[in-house]
Amino acid sequence: MSANYELRGNVAVITMDNPPVNGLGHATRLGIVNGLERAQADDAVKAIVISGAGKAFSGGADIKEFGSPKALAEPNLLSVILALEASSKPIVAAIHSVCMGGGLELALGCHYRVAAKGTQVALPEVKIGLIPGAGGTQRLPRVIGVENAMNMIVSGEPVKSEMLAMAPGQKLFDKLAEGDLMTEALAFAAEVADKRPLPLVRNLKVTHPSADAYVQFVKNMVGGMSKNFPAPLKCVEAVAGSLKLPFDAGMKLERELFTALMFTPESKALRHAFMAERATTKIPDVPADTPVREIKKVAVIGAGTMGGGIAMNFLNAGIPVVILEMKQEALDKGIGIIRKNYDAQVKKGKLKQDKLDARMAMLGTTLNYADLKDADLVIEAVFEDLGVKETVFKTLDEVMKPGAILASNTSTLDVNKIAAFTKRPQDVIGMHFFSPANVMKLLEVIRGEKTAKDVLATVMQIGKKIRKTTVVSGVCDGFIGNRMIEQYSRQAGFLLEEGATPAQVDKAMEKFGMAMGPFRMGDLAGNDVGWYIRKRRYLEKPNLRYSKTADLLCEMGRFGQKTGAGWYDYVPGKRDAIPSPVVVEMIEKHRKDLGITPRKISDDEIVHRLVYALVNEGAKIVEEGIAMRASDIDMVYLTGYGFPLHRGGPMNYADQVGLFNVVGAMKRFAANPHDDAEFWKPAPLLAKLAAEGRSFS
């Protein structure tokens, strides 16, 4: 049973006990109802207190039951709340730490609520493409007013209990505890034991002086900000129902909206992403209780854009950093950029000056490798060349203390080869940050053949501490993200040769939902980076077909925004991508040289060729064991490459389209004489799943 029952004098205490956040799984719901029945049957019990064990009152639905029959099994949450309301004895919710989603709806079903200060209160269902489904949209407006409730439900963001207690006329909390929560909740329960009638939130009225105008205003605002997501507008509709409908009719509306949203592709995608993010930390052969190494000090090799951004992650988490460079000038420039980034945050009100000063005080600099010897973790962020990495790692092997973790920020190179440059390959790992490293959420963690389990566990833990989404990858050229993006970019190049323009391809992908199309992305990252990698890669694979347009662009010196010209032209000081007649002329000449007659290419073909290229390569990566699961690939693309959240990642998108349909489209692409027919042979895993009518998930 996931709820405990005990008597404290004449008060029955029901304590939810389902770690880590007392999710309202079936056993917990049953435990609450059984506790209520026991308390009702005991004449000695005069009142009931419901609370949560450990570090939460309740975080809401139990994610372990998402999508399973248990999630809906009786007593469901609505039935539990009805049982609370029907109690003949007063029920006091003793709320602390975390009170979210179904946990808040449960508390609103109680007669009274006593809260600890600092409690995080929220209805975050909108973040998984849903609305609250157990009365949250109807009860919350009745206790904090429709405007406050609307803001909380549409945003899904948590609010501290002290703030809510200050809302004029609020009836959410009957008391804010000053001392021990349970002591005060028991005392409050004793006070109200004989009070009748018992107050019910459902009986309170919701009013607004300009209800129709207010609702229309919110609809306009929310509609403009949530074009790819239906849930926020449905939140508005449900909360508006609390203003206009009797309680039971409002509940019926909420349930209808909730049920309809459950089946939308957007909600499925958001729920997939929610579960996928939690799955990334589960490594089958590295148990959760694997001992980790202590990381008290970090060293970063290189003070360039990547090195500086990497250092900021650790400074933000309160971990001292020392940066090494070869020349004082480069060191000064790098530190200046870090300070400039922090200054910008202060100007925007995102960071206080004293915090900036504290972070900069934790930052040390050196030109001497010997000064790094006490660091627990060192991350190199030097030029992407194996020879340069060899020099760095051989030096680190000599100076770093035993047990220090040696990490490379390489984006494509072989981590096993890098580890072999040292006498401690078990301590070597890849930590591939994405640019800008202080902003992007993704951290690809590259597990080498000899990487020790405690090293992997430590890096995963430190990734969480610096607030990254960490995804484990095996060793291959480009790992997960860059190996897949190579195929995406190849298809983009073929599309140019066949008749598309960079602007058309980018617009099609941006309409699909990508943060930016492949050519704008290349201009931002620097086209010379890809050029350098291609020179190495296609030297190793001379038979691999690709479009030479990107090479011709680089030969013109058009490296992107940093040179003021790439696939697009740029005006100094602005990032607006202006279509370039020079580039179009270059593409047309190259097309003519190849003897290709241009054709009209639809946006659908652009999207499907680029996305299915990701999917096919992703299937190979899962099959080879480079990625542990398809959902890890989705997290790489959602957090590192601007793939649209409402599509759930490339592998989830393929699942929603249907793998049979994906394979059918790939067969059509293979028949295109200007494409790479060999690539469009479905990966064995993809072909197998499609033939069996199954999905990646």
C-alpha positions in Angstrom: 0.0 0.0 0.0 1.4 3.4 -1.0 -0.4 5.3 1.7 0.1 4.9 5.5 -2.5 5.2 8.2 -2.0 6.2 11.8 -3.9 7.8 14.7 -2.6 10.9 16.4 -5.1 11.3 19.3 -8.5 11.7 17.7 -7.1 12.7 14.3 -6.4 10.1 11.6 -3.3 10.8 9.5 -3.1 9.4 5.9 0.4 9.8 4.5 1.0 9.2 0.8 4.2 7.2 0.5 5.2 6.7 -3.2 8.8 8.0 -3.7 10.2 10.2 -5.1 7.2 12.7 -5.3 4.2 10.6 -4.1 2.8 10.2 -7.5 -0.9 9.3 -7.4 -0.5 5.8 -8.8 -3.3 3.2 -8.3 -1.9 1.8 -5.0 -1.6 5.4 -3.6 -5.2 6.2 -4.6 -6.5 3.0 -3.2 -4.5 3.6 0.0 -6.1 7.1 0.4 -9.7 5.7 -0.1 -9.1 2.8 2.3 -7.7 5.2 4.9 -10.8 7.4 4.5 -13.1 4.4 4.9 -11.2 3.4 8.0 -11.4 6.8 9.5 -15.1 7.2 8.7 -15.8 3.8 10.5 -13.9 4.8 13.7 -16.1 6.8 16.0 -13.0 7.9 17.9 -11.7 9.8 14.8 -13.0 13.4 14.7 -10.9 14.7 11.8 -8.5 13.6 9.1 -5.1 15.0 7.9 -3.7 14.0 4.5 0.0 14.6 3.8 2.9 13.3 1.8 6.1 11.5 3.0 9.5 12.7 2.1 10.2 15.6 -0.1 6.7 16.2 -1.6 3.0 16.4 -0.8 2.3 15.1 -4.2 3.7 15.7 -7.7 0.6 14.5 -9.4 0.1 11.5 -11.7 2.6 8.6 -11.3 4.6 8.7 -14.5 5.4 5.0 -14.1 1.7 4.4 -15.0 1.5 6.7 -18.0 -0.5 5.1 -20.7 -1.2 1.9 -18.7 -4.6 0.6 -17.6 -3.6 1.3 -14.0 -3.7 5.0 -14.7 -7.5 4.8 -15.2 -8.3 2.0 -12.8 -10.8 2.7 -10.1 -10.5 4.5 -7.8 -9.3 7.1 -10.3 -8.4 10.5 -9.1 -11.9 11.9 -9.7 -13.3 9.1 -7.6 -10.8 9.9 -4.8 -11.7 13.6 -4.8 -15.4 12.7 -4.7 -14.7 10.5 -1.6 -12.9 13.4 0.0 -15.8 15.8 -0.6 -18.3 13.2 0.7 -16.4 12.7 4.0 -18.6 13.4 7.1 -15.4 14.3 9.0 -13.3 17.3 8.1 -10.2 16.6 6.0 -7.2 18.9 6.2 -4.5 18.7 3.5 -1.0 19.3 5.0 0.8 20.6 2.0 4.6 20.9 1.7 7.5 21.1 -0.7 5.8 20.1 -4.0 2.1 20.2 -4.7 1.5 19.9 -8.4 -1.0 18.6 -11.0 -3.2 15.9 -9.5 -1.6 16.6 -6.1 -3.1 20.1 -6.1 -6.4 18.8 -7.4 -6.4 16.3 -4.5 -5.7 19.1 -2.0 -8.6 21.2 -3.5 -10.9 18.3 -2.9 -10.1 18.5 0.9 -12.2 20.7 3.2 -9.2 22.7 4.5 -5.5 23.3 3.5 -2.5 24.1 5.7 0.7 24.8 3.7 4.3 25.1 4.5 6.2 28.1 3.3 8.3 27.6 0.1 5.9 25.0 -1.3 5.9 24.9 -5.1 2.3 24.9 -6.3 1.4 24.3 -10.0 -1.0 22.7 -12.5 1.7 21.9 -15.2 -0.5 19.6 -17.4 -0.2 22.1 -20.3 3.5 21.2 -20.6 2.5 17.7 -21.8 -0.2 19.0 -24.1 -3.2 18.5 -21.7 -5.3 20.5 -19.3 -5.9 19.5 -15.7 -8.3 16.7 -15.7 -9.5 16.2 -12.2 -11.2 19.6 -11.5 -8.2 21.9 -11.5 -9.7 24.3 -14.1 -12.9 24.5 -12.1 -11.7 24.5 -8.5 -8.5 26.7 -8.7 -10.4 29.8 -10.0 -12.8 29.4 -7.0 -10.0 29.8 -4.5 -7.5 32.3 -6.1 -9.7 34.1 -8.6 -10.0 33.5 -12.3 -7.1 35.7 -13.5 -4.5 34.1 -11.1 -5.8 30.6 -11.9 -5.8 31.4 -15.7 -2.1 32.5 -15.5 -1.1 29.4 -13.5 -3.0 26.9 -15.7 -2.0 28.4 -19.1 1.7 28.7 -18.2 2.0 25.6 -16.1 4.6 27.4 -14.0 5.0 26.8 -10.3 4.2 29.6 -7.8 5.4 29.7 -4.2 2.8 29.1 -1.4 3.6 32.5 0.2 2.8 34.3 -3.1 -0.6 32.5 -3.4 -1.4 33.2 0.2 -1.1 37.0 -0.5 -3.8 36.8 -3.3 -6.7 39.1 -2.3 -9.6 37.0 -1.0 -7.8 33.8 -1.6 -9.3 30.6 -0.1 -6.6 28.2 -1.3 -4.8 28.1 2.1 -6.6 28.3 5.4 -3.3 28.7 7.1 0.4 29.1 6.3 2.4 27.2 8.8 5.0 29.1 10.8 6.6 26.1 12.4 6.4 22.3 12.0 3.7 21.6 9.4 2.3 18.4 10.8 2.1 19.9 14.3 0.2 22.9 13.0 -2.0 20.8 10.7 -3.0 18.5 13.6 -3.8 21.5 15.8 -5.9 23.0 12.9 -7.7 19.7 12.4 -8.6 19.7 16.2 -10.0 23.2 15.9 -12.3 22.4 13.0 -13.3 19.0 14.1 -16.8 20.0 15.2 -17.4 22.8 12.6 -20.4 22.1 10.3 -21.3 22.4 7.5 -18.0 21.3 5.9 -16.7 23.8 3.3 -16.4 22.5 -0.3 -14.4 24.4 -2.9 -17.0 23.4 -5.5 -19.7 25.5 -3.7 -17.7 28.7 -4.1 -18.6 31.2 -6.8 -16.4 32.6 -9.6 -16.9 36.1 -10.8 -15.1 38.7 -12.9 -16.3 42.3 -13.6 -15.8 42.0 -17.4 -15.9 38.2 -17.9 -16.5 38.2 -21.7 -14.0 40.8 -22.5 -11.4 39.2 -20.2 -11.8 35.8 -21.8 -11.6 37.2 -25.3 -8.5 39.1 -24.4 -6.8 36.0 -23.0 -7.9 33.9 -26.1 -6.2 36.5 -28.4 -3.0 36.5 -26.4 -2.7 32.8 -25.9 -3.7 32.0 -29.5 -0.9 34.2 -30.8 1.7 32.5 -28.7 0.7 28.8 -29.0 0.1 28.2 -32.7 1.5 24.6 -32.8 0.0 23.6 -29.4 -3.8 23.2 -28.9 -3.7 22.7 -25.1 -3.1 26.4 -24.0 -6.3 27.6 -25.8 -8.2 24.6 -24.3 -7.0 25.7 -20.9 -8.6 29.1 -21.5 -11.8 27.5 -22.6 -12.0 25.3 -19.5 -11.2 28.1 -17.1 -13.8 30.3 -18.8 -16.2 27.4 -18.1 -15.8 28.0 -14.4 -17.1 31.6 -14.9 -20.0 30.7 -17.1 -21.2 27.2 -16.1 -22.5 25.5 -12.9 -19.7 23.4 -11.3 -20.9 20.0 -12.6 -21.3 21.4 -16.2 -17.8 22.9 -15.9 -16.4 19.5 -14.8 -18.1 17.9 -17.8 -16.5 20.4 -20.2 -13.1 20.0 -18.6 -13.3 16.2 -19.0 -14.4 16.5 -22.7 -11.5 18.8 -23.5 -9.0 16.7 -21.5 -10.1 13.5 -23.3 -9.9 15.1 -26.8 -6.4 16.5 -26.1 -5.1 13.1 -25.0 -5.4 11.9 -28.7 -3.8 14.9 -30.4 -0.4 14.3 -32.0 0.9 17.3 -30.1 0.0 15.9 -26.7 1.4 12.5 -27.7 4.6 14.2 -28.8 4.9 16.2 -25.6 4.2 13.2 -23.4 6.8 11.2 -25.4 9.4 14.0 -24.8 8.5 14.1 -21.1 9.1 10.3 -20.8 12.1 10.4 -23.1 14.0 13.0 -21.1 13.6 10.8 -18.0 14.7 7.7 -19.9 18.0 9.3 -21.0 19.6 8.7 -17.5 18.7 5.0 -17.4 21.8 3.0 -18.5 21.1 -0.7 -18.3 24.6 -1.8 -17.0 25.2 1.3 -14.8 22.8 1.1 -11.8 21.4 4.2 -10.2 23.4 3.5 -7.0 26.8 3.3 -8.9 29.4 5.2 -6.8 30.4 8.5 -8.3 33.6 10.6 -8.2 33.6 13.9 -6.4 33.8 16.9 -8.7 34.9 20.0 -6.7 37.0 21.7 -9.4 36.9 21.7 -13.2 39.6 22.6 -15.7 38.8 23.7 -19.3 41.4 23.6 -22.1 40.7 26.5 -24.5 39.2 29.9 -23.9 37.4 30.2 -27.2 33.7 30.3 -27.8 33.1 26.7 -26.7 35.6 26.7 -23.8 34.1 29.9 -22.4 30.6 28.6 -22.7 31.5 25.3 -21.1 33.2 27.1 -18.2 30.0 29.2 -17.6 27.9 26.0 -17.0 30.1 25.0 -14.1 30.4 28.5 -12.7 26.6 28.8 -12.8 26.4 25.6 -10.7 28.9 27.0 -8.1 31.8 24.8 -9.2 35.2 26.6 -9.5 36.8 26.5 -12.9 40.3 27.2 -14.2 40.8 27.9 -17.9 44.0 27.2 -19.8 45.2 28.8 -23.0 48.5 29.0 -24.8 48.7 32.8 -25.1 47.7 35.5 -22.6 46.0 37.4 -25.4 43.6 34.5 -26.2 43.0 34.0 -22.4 42.1 37.7 -21.9 39.8 37.7 -24.9 38.0 34.5 -23.7 37.5 35.8 -20.1 36.3 39.1 -21.6 33.6 37.3 -23.5 32.5 35.4 -20.4 32.2 38.6 -18.5 30.3 40.2 -21.4 27.8 37.3 -21.4 27.2 37.8 -17.7 26.9 41.6 -18.0 24.2 41.0 -20.6 22.3 38.9 -18.1 22.6 41.6 -15.5 21.3 44.2 -17.9 18.3 42.0 -18.7 17.5 41.5 -15.0 18.3 37.8 -15.2 21.3 37.9 -12.9 22.2 40.1 -9.9 25.5 41.9 -9.8 26.6 40.1 -6.6 26.0 36.7 -8.3 28.1 37.9 -11.3 30.9 38.9 -9.0 30.7 35.5 -7.1 30.9 33.5 -10.4 33.8 35.5 -11.8 35.6 35.0 -8.4 35.4 31.2 -9.0 37.1 31.5 -12.4 40.9 31.1 -12.5 43.2 31.3 -15.5 46.6 29.8 -16.5 49.0 29.3 -19.3 50.6 26.3 -17.6 49.3 22.7 -17.6 50.8 22.1 -14.2 48.2 24.4 -12.7 45.5 22.0 -13.6 46.8 19.1 -11.5 44.2 19.4 -8.7 41.1 19.5 -11.0 38.7 16.6 -10.7 37.4 16.9 -14.2 39.2 18.5 -17.2 37.4 19.2 -20.5 39.4 20.0 -23.6 37.7 22.3 -26.1 40.5 22.8 -28.7 40.6 22.6 -32.5 38.8 19.6 -34.0 41.9 17.8 -35.2 43.1 14.4 -33.9 46.7 15.5 -33.9 45.9 18.5 -31.7 43.9 16.3 -29.3 46.8 13.9 -29.1 49.1 16.6 -27.9 46.6 17.8 -25.3 45.7 14.4 -23.9 49.3 13.2 -23.6 50.1 16.3 -21.6 47.0 15.8 -19.4 48.0 12.2 -18.8 51.3 13.4 -17.3 49.9 16.3 -15.1 46.5 15.3 -13.9 46.1 13.6 -10.5 45.0 9.9 -10.4 41.2 9.5 -10.6 40.7 12.8 -12.5 38.2 12.5 -15.4 39.7 13.5 -18.8 36.9 14.6 -21.2 36.9 15.7 -24.8 34.4 18.1 -26.3 35.0 16.6 -29.7 31.9 16.7 -32.0 33.0 13.9 -34.4 36.3 12.3 -33.5 37.0 8.8 -32.2 37.0 8.9 -28.4 38.7 5.5 -28.3 41.6 6.8 -30.2 41.7 9.9 -27.9 41.6 7.6 -24.8 44.5 5.5 -26.3 46.8 8.6 -26.1 46.7 8.2 -22.3 47.7 5.4 -19.9 44.3 5.8 -18.2 41.7 5.1 -20.9 39.2 4.2 -18.2 39.2 7.8 -17.1 38.5 9.2 -20.6 35.0 10.2 -21.9 33.4 12.5 -24.4 31.4 15.5 -23.3 30.1 17.0 -26.4 28.5 20.4 -25.6 26.5 22.3 -28.2 27.1 25.9 -29.2 26.5 28.2 -27.5 27.4 25.8 -24.6 26.1 28.1 -21.9 22.6 28.2 -23.5 22.0 24.9 -25.4 20.5 22.1 -23.2 22.0 19.1 -24.8 25.1 17.3 -23.6 26.1 14.2 -25.6 28.1 11.9 -23.3 30.4 9.7 -25.4 31.1 6.3 -23.7 34.4 4.8 -24.9 35.1 1.1 -25.0 37.2 1.4 -21.8 35.3 4.2 -20.0 34.8 3.2 -16.4 31.2 2.9 -15.2 31.8 5.3 -12.3 33.2 7.8 -14.8 30.0 7.6 -16.9 27.8 7.8 -13.8 29.8 10.8 -12.5 29.5 12.7 -15.8 25.7 11.9 -16.0 25.3 13.3 -12.5 27.4 16.4 -13.2 25.3 16.9 -16.4 22.2 17.1 -14.3 23.9 19.5 -11.9 24.7 21.9 -14.7 21.1 21.5 -15.9 21.8 19.7 -19.2 19.8 17.0 -20.9 22.4 14.2 -21.0 22.2 11.6 -23.7 24.7 8.7 -23.9 26.2 7.8 -27.2 28.6 5.1 -28.3 31.7 5.8 -30.4 31.2 6.4 -34.1 32.0 9.3 -36.5 29.8 12.1 -35.5 28.1 10.2 -32.6 24.3 10.5 -32.7 23.5 14.1 -33.6 26.3 15.0 -36.1 26.2 11.5 -37.8 22.5 12.0 -38.5 22.9 15.7 -39.6 25.4 14.6 -42.2 22.6 12.7 -44.1 20.2 15.6 -43.5 22.7 18.0 -45.1 23.5 15.6 -48.0 19.8 15.6 -48.9 19.6 19.4 -48.6 22.6 19.6 -51.1 20.9 17.2 -53.6 17.7 19.3 -53.4 19.7 22.3 -54.6 21.2 20.4 -57.5 17.7 19.2 -58.5 16.0 22.6 -58.6 15.4 24.1 -55.1 17.0 27.2 -53.6 18.5 27.6 -50.1 15.6 29.9 -49.2 12.9 27.4 -50.4 14.5 24.5 -48.4 14.8 26.6 -45.3 11.3 28.0 -45.5 9.8 24.5 -45.9 11.7 23.2 -42.9 10.9 26.2 -40.8 7.2 25.8 -41.7 7.5 22.2 -40.5 8.7 23.7 -37.2 12.5 23.5 -37.3 14.1 26.4 -35.4 16.0 27.1 -38.7 16.5 25.4 -42.0 19.8 23.6 -42.9 21.3 26.5 -44.8 20.6 29.2 -42.2 21.9 26.7 -39.6 25.1 26.3 -41.7 25.6 30.1 -41.9 25.2 30.4 -38.1 27.5 27.5 -37.2 30.1 28.4 -39.9 30.2 26.6 -43.2 33.9 26.1 -42.9 33.4 23.7 -40.0 31.4 21.3 -42.2 33.9 21.8 -45.0 36.8 20.7 -42.8 34.8 17.6 -41.7 33.8 16.8 -45.3 37.5 16.9 -46.4 38.4 14.3 -43.8 35.2 12.2 -44.1 35.0 11.9 -47.9 38.7 11.2 -48.1 37.9 8.1 -46.0 34.8 7.4 -48.0 35.6 8.4 -51.6 32.6 6.6 -53.1 30.0 8.4 -50.9 28.0 10.8 -53.1 27.3 14.3 -52.0 26.6 17.7 -53.5 29.7 19.9 -54.1 27.6 23.1 -53.7 28.7 23.6 -50.1 32.4 23.1 -51.1 32.0 25.7 -53.9 30.4 28.1 -51.4 33.4 27.8 -49.1 35.9 28.1 -51.9 34.2 31.6 -52.5 35.1 32.4 -48.8 31.4 32.5 -47.8 31.6 30.9 -44.4 28.4 32.4 -43.0 27.4 35.1 -40.6 31.0 35.5 -39.3 32.2 36.6 -42.8 29.0 38.5 -43.6 28.2 36.1 -46.5 27.3 32.4 -46.7 24.3 30.8 -48.3 22.8 34.2 -47.7 24.0 37.8 -47.6 24.1 39.6 -44.2 24.1 43.3 -43.3 26.7 44.2 -40.6 25.2 44.1 -37.1 22.1 42.1 -38.2 21.3 38.4 -38.5 18.7 38.7 -41.2 19.3 36.1 -44.0 19.0 37.9 -47.3 18.8 35.5 -50.4 22.0 35.9 -52.5 21.9 36.2 -56.3 25.6 35.2 -56.3 24.8 31.9 -54.5 21.8 31.2 -56.8 24.0 31.8 -59.8 26.7 29.5 -58.4 24.1 26.7 -57.8 22.6 27.1 -61.3 26.0 26.9 -63.0 26.9 23.8 -60.9 23.6 22.2 -61.9 24.3 22.9 -65.5 27.8 21.5 -65.3 26.2 18.3 -63.9 23.7 18.2 -66.8 20.7 18.3 -64.5 17.5 19.9 -65.7 15.9 21.7 -62.7 12.4 20.6 -61.7 9.8 22.0 -59.3 10.2 20.5 -55.9 7.3 20.5 -53.4 7.7 21.6 -49.7 6.4 18.1 -48.7 9.2 16.4 -50.6 11.7 18.7 -49.0 10.5 17.9 -45.5 10.2 14.2 -46.0 13.5 13.7 -47.7 15.3 15.7 -44.9 13.4 14.2 -42.0 13.4 10.6 -43.3 17.1 10.9 -43.9 17.4 11.5 -40.1 15.1 8.6 -39.4 16.9 6.1 -41.5 20.3 7.0 -40.1 18.8 7.0 -36.6 17.5 3.5 -37.1 21.0 2.3 -38.0 22.3 4.1 -34.8 19.9 2.3 -32.6 20.5 -1.1 -34.3 24.3 -0.6 -33.9 23.9 0.2 -30.2 25.3 3.7 -30.6 22.1 5.0 -29.0 20.5 2.9 -26.3 16.9 3.7 -27.5 15.1 5.6 -30.3 13.8 8.2 -27.7 17.4 9.2 -26.9 17.7 10.3 -30.6 14.6 12.3 -30.2 16.0 14.1 -27.2 19.3 14.9 -29.1 17.2 16.5 -31.8 14.7 18.3 -29.6 17.4 19.8 -27.3 20.4 20.2 -29.7 19.1 20.7 -33.2 15.9 22.7 -33.0 13.6 19.9 -34.0 10.0 21.0 -33.3 8.8 20.0 -29.8 5.2 19.5 -31.1 6.5 16.7 -33.4 8.4 14.9 -30.5 11.6 14.3 -32.4 12.4 12.6 -35.7 11.8 9.0 -34.5 8.5 9.9 -32.8 7.4 11.8 -35.9 8.1 8.7 -38.0 6.1 6.6 -35.6 3.2 9.0 -35.9 3.4 9.0 -39.8 3.6 5.2 -39.6 6.8 3.3 -40.4 5.1 1.5 -43.3 4.5 4.9 -44.9 8.0 6.1 -44.2 9.5 3.1 -45.9 7.1 3.6 -48.9 8.4 7.2 -49.3 12.0 6.0 -49.1 11.4 3.6 -52.0 10.2 6.5 -54.1 13.3 8.6 -53.2 15.5 5.7 -54.1 14.1 5.8 -57.7 15.3 9.4 -58.1 18.4 9.2 -60.4 20.0 12.3 -58.8 19.7 11.0 -55.2 21.6 8.3 -53.4 19.6 5.1 -54.0 22.0 3.1 -51.7 21.2 5.4 -48.7 17.5 5.0 -49.2 17.6 1.3 -48.6 15.7 1.1 -45.3 17.9 0.3 -42.3 17.2 -3.3 -41.3 15.6 -2.3 -38.0 13.3 0.2 -39.8 12.4 -2.4 -42.4 11.6 -5.0 -39.8 9.4 -2.7 -37.7 7.6 -1.5 -40.7 6.9 -5.1 -41.9 5.6 -6.0 -38.5 3.4 -3.0 -38.2 5.4 -1.8 -35.1 7.0 1.5 -34.1 10.3 2.7 -32.6 8.5 3.3 -29.3 
